[in-house]
Amino acid sequence: MKALRINGPEALTIEDLPLPEPKADEVRLRMHYVGICGSDLNYYYKGGNGPNLIREPFSFGHEMAGIVDLDPSSTYLPGTPVTVAPASPGESQRGLEKLPHLWPRSGYMGSAANLPHNQGGASEYVIVKNFMIRTLPAGLDLLTASLSEPLAVALRALTVATEVAGGIKGRRILVSGSGPIGLLVAVACRIREAESVTVSDVLAEPLARARQLGITSTIQLGTEQVPDSAYDIVFECSGSPAAITPALHAARRAGTVCQVGTIPDRPIELNLAVLETKELRYAGAFRYNDEIDDAVVLLSEHPDIAKVITHVLPASEAVDAFTVARDSAKSGKVVVSLWLD
């Protein structure tokens, strides 16, 4: 089988590997699509994602969809269309029993945190544990289904905000950052009946994509001002340290700021005065818990969410796919098709 492998910074090859055989609790999938996310960009361009350095040939990708090829248990018939929940739970801890995504020593496909690495979906065939399988509803195509994992991340942010702020319906929402996750958060808030959804970004092109998804209120930073204390909930999706203090200012008194974008693992300068004086709630959202099940349903019911995907490139052009995905002026979500011809 063919596989895309990252061997170091900007060193990507197509390799021929033996066809893997599933164990009794595993399923072999014929992969069709794998999306490129921020961590994949770090692995390709930097040779690592934060402290997780590539130490062996590494297939990226945790956003994927394909069909069942072989299931030793016969639970899933060959040809069944599926997406994958790429997380493997680690060790439960007191207080975290219902939050397996936060358990230490968890695994995640397309991650170099462990050795051997947790290989990702950028291969012709992939072996996954049977508990990772999510079958697709009738009518949900595989390309759209490749958004299941990033949409689950967006829905996790809504779950956190709901737990802290009491819900999305009827709330005034600001989404800071119009990358793929920001767009998915904004669309999910619109679907969940927010009173208003405003999206901000420094670039005009991502804001245009937001409007194509039905978000009518946009703010281009640098030319327009975000109003102070105007929003019930602010989702900070850019991951830029410089965006956090403005997000705190944008939230109303006793409002909520949810940190969705991954910020650098280093000390950063913040002005937290308004956190106290406005009695703000500042909460983090990490990956997803069980929201991927809701994501599959939402994609089936709202196929227009697929407009987040701006480019689909073949595996033979994977380097170009990374180049396009790196440029947020040119692209939203970039997806690689895996030897479908």
C-alpha positions as CSV (number, residue, x, y, z in Angstrom):
1,M,0.0,0.0,0.0
2,K,1.0,3.6,-0.5
3,A,1.5,6.0,2.5
4,L,2.5,9.6,2.8
5,R,5.3,9.9,5.3
6,I,6.9,13.0,6.9
7,N,10.6,12.3,7.7
8,G,11.5,15.8,9.0
9,P,10.9,19.4,8.2
10,E,9.6,19.7,4.6
11,A,10.6,16.2,3.9
12,L,7.6,14.3,2.7
13,T,7.7,11.0,0.7
14,I,5.3,8.5,-0.8
15,E,6.3,5.0,0.5
16,D,5.2,1.5,-0.4
17,L,4.4,-0.4,2.8
18,P,3.1,-3.9,3.5
19,L,-0.7,-4.2,3.7
20,P,-1.4,-4.3,7.5
21,E,-3.6,-7.1,9.0
22,P,-6.2,-6.2,11.6
23,K,-6.4,-8.0,14.9
24,A,-9.6,-9.2,16.4
25,D,-10.5,-5.9,17.9
26,E,-9.4,-3.8,14.9
27,V,-10.8,-2.8,11.5
28,R,-8.9,-2.1,8.3
29,L,-10.1,0.9,6.4
30,R,-9.5,2.0,2.8
31,M,-8.9,5.7,3.3
32,H,-10.4,8.2,0.9
33,Y,-9.7,11.6,2.5
34,V,-7.5,13.1,5.1
35,G,-7.7,16.8,6.2
36,I,-4.7,19.0,7.1
37,C,-4.9,20.8,10.4
38,G,-2.6,23.1,12.3
39,S,-0.7,20.3,14.0
40,D,-0.1,18.6,10.6
41,L,1.4,21.9,9.4
42,N,3.7,22.0,12.4
43,Y,4.8,18.4,11.8
44,Y,5.5,19.1,8.1
45,Y,7.2,22.5,8.4
46,K,8.9,22.2,11.8
47,G,9.4,18.5,12.2
48,G,7.3,18.5,15.3
49,N,4.2,19.8,17.0
50,G,5.4,21.6,20.2
51,P,7.5,19.2,22.1
52,N,6.4,16.2,20.0
53,L,9.2,15.7,17.5
54,I,9.1,13.3,14.6
55,R,11.6,10.5,15.5
56,E,10.5,7.9,12.9
57,P,8.7,8.0,9.5
58,F,5.4,9.5,10.3
59,S,2.0,9.5,8.5
60,F,0.1,12.7,9.5
61,G,-3.7,13.1,9.8
62,H,-6.5,12.7,12.3
63,E,-9.3,14.1,10.2
64,M,-10.4,11.3,7.9
65,A,-13.1,9.3,6.1
66,G,-13.1,6.1,4.1
67,I,-14.7,2.7,3.8
68,V,-14.4,-0.6,5.7
69,D,-12.0,-3.0,3.9
70,L,-11.8,-5.8,6.4
71,D,-13.3,-6.4,9.9
72,P,-12.4,-9.7,11.5
73,S,-15.4,-9.5,13.8
74,S,-17.8,-9.0,10.9
75,T,-19.5,-6.1,12.7
76,Y,-18.9,-3.8,9.7
77,L,-19.4,-5.0,6.2
78,P,-16.8,-4.2,3.5
79,G,-17.6,-1.0,1.8
80,T,-19.4,0.6,4.8
81,P,-18.6,4.4,4.7
82,V,-17.1,5.6,8.0
83,T,-15.3,8.3,9.7
84,V,-12.9,7.8,12.6
85,A,-12.8,9.1,16.2
86,P,-9.0,9.3,16.4
87,A,-8.6,9.3,20.2
88,S,-7.6,6.4,22.4
89,P,-8.3,6.8,26.1
90,G,-5.4,6.7,28.6
91,E,-5.6,6.2,32.4
92,S,-8.6,7.5,34.3
93,Q,-8.0,9.9,37.2
94,R,-10.2,11.0,40.0
95,G,-12.5,13.8,38.9
96,L,-12.0,13.0,35.2
97,E,-14.1,9.8,35.0
98,K,-16.5,11.4,32.4
99,L,-13.7,13.3,30.6
100,P,-11.6,10.6,28.9
101,H,-10.2,13.1,26.4
102,L,-8.3,14.6,29.4
103,W,-6.9,11.4,30.8
104,P,-3.1,11.3,30.9
105,R,-1.3,9.0,28.4
106,S,-4.1,9.1,25.9
107,G,-3.3,8.4,22.3
108,Y,-4.3,10.3,19.2
109,M,-3.9,9.3,15.6
110,G,-1.4,11.5,13.7
111,S,0.5,12.4,16.8
112,A,4.3,12.0,17.5
113,A,3.8,12.3,21.3
114,N,4.5,8.6,21.8
115,L,7.1,6.3,20.4
116,P,6.2,4.4,18.3
117,H,4.2,7.2,16.9
118,N,0.5,7.1,16.6
119,Q,0.4,7.0,12.8
120,G,-2.3,9.0,11.1
121,G,-4.7,8.6,8.3
122,A,-2.5,9.6,5.3
123,S,-2.2,6.1,4.0
124,E,-4.0,4.0,1.4
125,Y,-5.1,1.6,4.2
126,V,-5.3,2.3,8.0
127,I,-5.8,0.0,11.0
128,V,-8.0,1.4,13.7
129,K,-9.6,0.0,16.9
130,N,-13.2,-0.9,16.4
131,F,-14.4,1.6,19.0
132,M,-13.0,4.4,16.8
133,I,-15.5,3.6,13.9
134,R,-18.4,5.9,13.3
135,T,-20.6,4.8,10.4
136,L,-22.1,7.5,8.2
137,P,-25.8,8.2,7.8
138,A,-27.3,7.7,4.4
139,G,-26.5,10.7,2.2
140,L,-23.4,11.9,4.1
141,D,-20.6,11.8,1.5
142,L,-17.0,10.9,2.5
143,L,-15.5,14.3,1.7
144,T,-18.0,16.1,4.0
145,A,-17.5,13.4,6.6
146,S,-13.8,14.2,6.8
147,L,-14.9,17.3,8.7
148,S,-16.2,15.2,11.6
149,E,-13.2,15.5,13.8
150,P,-12.6,19.3,13.4
151,L,-16.4,19.9,13.8
152,A,-16.2,17.8,17.0
153,V,-13.5,20.1,18.3
154,A,-15.8,23.1,17.5
155,L,-18.7,21.4,19.3
156,R,-16.5,20.7,22.3
157,A,-16.0,24.5,22.6
158,L,-19.8,24.9,22.5
159,T,-20.1,22.3,25.2
160,V,-17.6,24.1,27.5
161,A,-19.2,27.4,26.9
162,T,-22.6,25.9,27.6
163,E,-21.4,24.5,30.9
164,V,-19.9,27.8,31.9
165,A,-22.4,30.3,30.4
166,G,-25.6,28.3,30.4
167,G,-26.1,27.8,26.6
168,I,-25.7,29.2,23.1
169,K,-29.3,29.9,22.2
170,G,-30.2,33.6,22.4
171,R,-26.6,34.6,23.1
172,R,-24.5,37.2,21.3
173,I,-21.4,35.4,20.1
174,L,-18.0,36.7,18.9
175,V,-15.6,34.2,17.2
176,S,-12.0,35.5,17.1
177,G,-10.2,34.0,14.1
178,S,-11.7,32.7,10.9
179,G,-9.6,29.6,10.2
180,P,-11.4,26.3,9.7
181,I,-12.1,25.8,13.5
182,G,-13.3,29.3,13.9
183,L,-15.7,28.9,10.9
184,L,-17.0,25.6,12.3
185,V,-17.6,27.2,15.7
186,A,-19.4,30.1,14.1
187,V,-21.6,27.8,12.0
188,A,-22.4,25.6,15.0
189,C,-23.4,28.7,17.0
190,R,-25.7,29.8,14.2
191,I,-27.3,26.3,14.0
192,R,-27.7,26.3,17.8
193,E,-29.8,29.5,17.5
194,A,-27.4,32.2,18.9
195,E,-29.0,35.6,18.8
196,S,-26.1,36.9,16.7
197,V,-22.7,35.5,15.5
198,T,-19.9,37.9,14.6
199,V,-16.6,36.7,13.2
200,S,-13.3,38.7,13.3
201,D,-10.0,38.2,11.5
202,V,-7.1,40.3,10.2
203,L,-7.6,39.0,6.7
204,A,-10.5,39.7,4.3
205,E,-10.5,36.3,2.6
206,P,-11.5,34.2,5.7
207,L,-14.2,36.7,6.5
208,A,-15.6,36.2,3.0
209,R,-15.7,32.5,3.6
210,A,-17.6,33.1,6.8
211,R,-20.2,35.1,4.9
212,Q,-20.5,32.2,2.4
213,L,-21.4,30.1,5.4
214,G,-24.2,32.4,6.4
215,I,-22.4,34.6,9.0
216,T,-23.6,38.0,8.2
217,S,-21.6,40.1,10.7
218,T,-17.8,40.2,10.2
219,I,-15.1,42.5,11.5
220,Q,-11.7,42.9,9.7
221,L,-9.2,43.7,12.4
222,G,-6.9,46.7,11.7
223,T,-9.6,48.5,9.7
224,E,-12.6,47.9,12.0
225,Q,-13.0,47.9,15.8
226,V,-14.4,45.1,17.9
227,P,-16.9,46.8,20.3
228,D,-16.0,46.6,23.9
229,S,-18.1,44.5,26.3
230,A,-20.6,43.6,23.6
231,Y,-20.7,39.8,23.6
232,D,-22.0,37.2,26.0
233,I,-19.6,34.6,24.8
234,V,-16.3,35.0,23.0
235,F,-14.6,32.0,21.3
236,E,-10.9,32.7,20.8
237,C,-10.0,30.5,17.9
238,S,-6.9,32.1,16.4
239,G,-4.5,30.7,19.0
240,S,-2.6,34.0,18.8
241,P,-1.5,35.3,22.2
242,A,-2.1,38.9,21.0
243,A,-5.8,38.0,20.5
244,I,-6.5,37.0,24.1
245,T,-6.6,40.4,25.8
246,P,-8.9,41.8,23.1
247,A,-11.1,38.8,23.6
248,L,-11.4,39.6,27.3
249,H,-12.3,43.2,26.5
250,A,-14.9,42.1,23.9
251,A,-16.8,40.0,26.5
252,R,-19.5,41.7,28.5
253,R,-19.4,41.9,32.3
254,A,-19.9,38.4,33.8
255,G,-19.4,37.1,30.2
256,T,-17.4,34.0,29.1
257,V,-14.3,33.7,27.0
258,C,-13.5,30.2,25.7
259,Q,-10.0,29.5,24.5
260,V,-10.3,27.2,21.5
261,G,-7.2,28.0,19.4
262,T,-4.0,26.3,20.6
263,I,-1.7,28.9,22.1
264,P,2.1,28.4,22.3
265,D,3.5,26.5,25.3
266,R,5.5,29.4,26.7
267,P,4.9,32.4,29.0
268,I,2.9,35.2,27.2
269,E,2.1,38.7,28.2
270,L,-1.6,39.4,29.1
271,N,-3.6,42.2,30.6
272,L,-5.9,40.4,33.0
273,A,-7.3,43.4,34.8
274,V,-10.7,43.1,33.1
275,L,-10.9,39.4,34.1
276,E,-11.4,40.6,37.7
277,T,-13.2,43.8,37.2
278,K,-15.8,42.3,34.8
279,E,-15.9,39.0,36.6
280,L,-15.2,37.1,33.4
281,R,-15.1,33.3,33.0
282,Y,-12.1,32.2,31.0
283,A,-12.2,28.5,30.1
284,G,-10.2,26.2,27.8
285,A,-11.6,23.6,25.3
286,F,-9.3,20.7,24.3
287,R,-10.0,18.4,21.4
288,Y,-13.4,16.6,22.0
289,N,-15.0,14.3,24.4
290,D,-18.0,12.5,22.8
291,E,-18.9,15.4,20.4
292,I,-17.9,13.5,17.3
293,D,-21.2,11.6,17.4
294,D,-23.1,14.9,17.3
295,A,-20.7,16.2,14.6
296,V,-21.6,13.3,12.2
297,V,-25.3,14.0,12.7
298,L,-24.8,17.8,12.2
299,L,-22.9,17.2,8.9
300,S,-25.7,15.0,7.7
301,E,-28.4,17.5,8.6
302,H,-26.4,20.6,7.4
303,P,-24.3,19.5,4.4
304,D,-23.6,23.2,3.6
305,I,-21.0,23.0,6.4
306,A,-18.8,21.4,3.7
307,K,-18.2,24.9,2.3
308,V,-15.4,25.1,4.9
309,I,-13.5,22.9,2.5
310,T,-11.8,25.1,-0.1
311,H,-9.3,22.7,-1.7
312,V,-9.1,19.0,-2.4
313,L,-5.7,17.9,-3.8
314,P,-4.5,14.4,-4.7
315,A,-1.9,12.6,-2.6
316,S,0.6,13.1,-5.5
317,E,0.3,16.8,-4.8
318,A,0.5,16.6,-1.0
319,V,3.4,19.1,-0.8
320,D,1.3,21.6,-2.7
321,A,-1.6,20.8,-0.3
322,F,0.6,21.8,2.7
323,T,1.7,25.0,0.9
324,V,-2.0,26.0,0.2
325,A,-3.1,25.0,3.8
326,R,-0.4,27.2,5.3
327,D,-1.8,30.3,3.5
328,S,-5.0,31.3,5.3
329,A,-5.7,34.0,2.7
330,K,-5.9,31.3,0.0
331,S,-7.6,28.4,1.9
332,G,-10.0,27.3,4.5
333,K,-9.9,23.5,5.1
334,V,-7.5,21.7,2.7
335,V,-8.2,17.9,2.2
336,V,-6.0,15.3,0.5
337,S,-7.6,12.6,-1.5
338,L,-5.8,9.3,-1.2
339,W,-5.2,7.5,-4.4
340,L,-8.9,7.4,-5.5
341,D,-8.2,7.1,-9.2
